[in-house]
Amino acid sequence: MQIKRFEAGDMQEALRQVKEAMGSEAIILSTKTITLPSPVSGMGKRKGVEVVAAIDRAQEPFSGQPAIEVPAGPAAKEPYRKEETPSLQRLMSTGLTPEFIHGLIREIPALGRDAGGSSVSEAMRNYLQWKLMQAVDVTGPVTDGMKIWVFIGPTGVGKTTTLAKLAAQFHVKSQKKITLVSLDTYRIGAVDQLKTYAGILNLPLEVAFRPDDLKRIIENNMHQDVLLIDTVGRSPNDSKHLEEMKDFLSVHPRVENHLLLSATTKDRDLSQIVERFSCVPIKSYIFTKLDETDEYAPLLNQLLRDRKPLSYLTNGQNVPEDIELATKLRVADLFLNTLHWN
């Protein structure tokens, strides 16, 4: 990473300098008001701004003075004293995966030195936000073309409710033609629950008891914009039922499997769930129950270690309101907003 400090008479001029020297990909780490000498001799001083900006080390600055290089090799291993790096101490206790934190450590000394008189914690937060946004992937908005989305995951994670939320959004807001499909013929009342949503939204509902049924339903609904397929919840430890699920979801090449995970799940359990459900290709993650926890390190750790994209986040039971398209900024801020830096 390269970090550089800019001084200017106003913020507009400072940002122009940042873009000219480091390019449009630079991120602002901190800003503060400073006193500058007057351009006219003997006229005293004037107010100005100082901006500290950074860009990934792989990017070269475009012009201007050389950017500050983050030390590498032995110089990067200088000891950290607790009283000098309180933000680092807090960061190491957040529960983020050690691999991610170790990747930050050699850049933190230069960040602290170049923060000037601004708050180190402010610079640290902005820097961490940037690094988290770089490290996680999201799917972005739904593109055109016929979609066959299957919702898979453990029991009780919220598959049917999430499906209903997306069905309502796609049908009402985006005017898409949708068919709902249920594979959940094991759980008492599961089809009835989805039938209720289908009735409210005035959408067709199909039920598949066998893989051949699902293949036929898909082929008969290729004129629709979206097929949303609900599945029975499976224990990640039940290999027999996971194989049955795999038989269903291999009937058509356009099937996209979206794995639902609860934000309340422990880090180790998340890793195990993903490993077991990876018996089928996973298109994206959907994290549910954000409203039931304020510990988001496990969620982030899963995104960091696997690099599959996140598509949606849900934060309640209300249909269709309590769902949102995931963005990199939202994911980073979920974690950062729970930290106390000062």
C-alpha positions, 0 to 999 in steps of 0.5 A, spaced: 500 500 500 502 507 498 500 512 503 500 520 501 499 526 505 496 532 501 495 539 503 491 545 500 486 551 501 480 547 500 477 540 500 476 541 492 483 542 491 485 537 495 481 531 492 483 534 485 491 533 487 489 526 490 486 524 483 492 527 479 497 524 484 494 517 485 488 516 480 481 515 481 482 508 485 485 512 491 481 512 498 481 517 503 483 515 510 483 522 514 481 529 513 483 535 518 483 542 518 490 545 518 494 552 518 497 554 511 502 560 510 499 565 506 501 565 499 503 573 499 509 574 504 508 578 510 500 576 510 500 571 516 497 564 515 490 561 512 486 555 513 487 549 509 485 542 509 490 536 510 488 529 506 491 523 507 490 518 501 492 511 500 492 506 494 493 499 493 501 497 492 500 494 486 497 501 483 503 506 481 502 513 483 500 517 477 505 524 478 507 528 484 512 526 489 513 519 491 508 516 495 510 513 502 512 505 501 509 501 506 515 497 509 516 490 507 521 484 510 524 485 516 523 492 517 515 490 517 516 486 523 518 491 528 515 490 535 508 493 537 507 497 543 500 497 546 500 504 548 502 506 541 497 502 537 490 501 541 487 500 534 491 494 533 490 491 539 482 492 538 482 489 531 486 483 534 480 482 539 475 482 534 474 475 532 476 476 524 480 471 521 488 471 523 490 470 516 486 477 514 489 481 520 496 478 519 495 481 512 494 488 515 500 488 520 505 490 516 501 496 513 499 499 519 506 502 522 506 506 515 499 508 516 500 510 523 506 514 521 502 518 516 496 520 519 499 526 522 495 530 527 489 526 525 486 521 529 489 514 528 483 510 530 479 514 524 485 513 519 485 505 522 477 505 521 477 508 514 483 503 512 480 497 514 473 499 511 477 499 504 481 493 505 474 489 507 471 492 501 477 489 497 476 482 500 469 481 499 465 479 493 458 481 492 453 479 486 450 486 484 443 487 481 440 481 478 441 481 470 436 480 465 435 473 462 431 467 465 433 465 472 432 458 476 434 460 483 434 454 488 434 456 496 438 451 500 441 451 507 440 448 514 433 447 517 430 454 520 435 459 516 429 462 513 429 459 506 421 460 505 421 467 508 427 469 504 424 466 497 417 470 499 421 476 500 424 476 493 418 473 489 414 480 492 420 484 490 421 481 483 414 481 482 411 487 484 417 492 483 420 489 477 414 486 474 417 479 473 414 473 471 415 468 476 413 461 478 414 458 485 416 451 486 417 447 492 421 441 494 419 441 501 414 435 501 417 433 508 416 438 513 408 439 515 405 445 512 411 447 508 407 447 502 401 450 505 406 456 507 409 457 500 402 456 497 399 462 502 405 467 499 403 465 492 396 466 493 397 473 496 402 475 490 397 471 485 403 467 483 403 460 480 406 454 485 408 448 483 410 442 487 416 437 485 416 430 489 421 427 485 427 429 480 423 428 474 418 432 477 422 438 477 425 437 471 418 437 467 416 443 471 423 447 469 422 445 462 414 447 462 416 454 465 422 456 461 418 462 458 418 465 465 423 470 468 424 467 474 423 460 478 424 460 485 425 454 488 424 452 495 428 446 498 427 442 505 432 444 510 438 439 511 442 438 517 449 438 514 451 432 518 446 428 514 449 426 508 444 421 505 439 427 505 444 432 502 445 426 496 438 426 495 438 434 494 444 433 489 439 429 485 434 434 485 439 440 483 442 436 478 436 436 473 438 442 469 444 446 467 441 453 469 440 451 476 443 456 481 444 454 488 444 460 493 446 457 500 442 461 506 446 462 512 444 465 519 448 471 521 447 468 528 451 461 527 458 460 530 464 461 525 466 454 526 459 451 524 459 456 518 465 453 515 462 446 516 455 448 513 459 451 507 463 445 506 457 440 507 453 444 502 458 444 497 456 437 494 452 442 489 455 448 486 454 454 490 452 461 486 452 465 492 451 466 499 445 469 503 446 471 510 439 471 514 437 474 521 442 480 521 437 483 526 438 477 531 446 478 533 451 484 533 457 480 532 458 480 524 466 477 524 463 470 523 459 472 517 465 476 514 470 470 516 466 466 511 466 471 506 474 472 506 476 465 507 471 462 501 470 468 496 464 466 494 459 472 493 454 475 497 447 476 494 442 478 499 442 480 507 435 479 511 434 482 517 427 481 520 420 477 518 417 482 514 415 480 507 417 484 503 421 489 506 426 486 510 431 484 505 436 488 501 441 487 496 448 486 499 454 491 497 461 491 499 460 498 503 454 495 507 458 489 509 464 492 511 460 497 515 456 491 518 462 489 522 465 496 523 459 499 526 460 494 532 467 497 534 469 502 539 475 506 536 475 512 541 
